[in-house]
């Protein structure tokens, strides 16, 4: 990774996420620390913030809450597929 600050768009490309996903993560307090340049609308993410974010996301992925949420979503998807099969059949 480059040793210079990156934009939100570059961050999203680097991590293969949409800007919408970025804003949702940020809204929930899970976005990377942003550097806002004074008196401008320029936002940059420093390399250390990227590393900290990755560590945070890894930790978050292993928490019990995340495991429960993943299981709930899988169950919801399975229920949706079952419903679709019944309608088609």
Secondary structure, DSSP 8 states (H G I E B T S, - for coil): --SS-B-HHHHHHHHT--HHHHHHHHHTT-S---EE-TTS--EEB-HHHHHHHHHHHHHHHTSHHHHHHHHHHHHHHHHHHHHHHHHH-
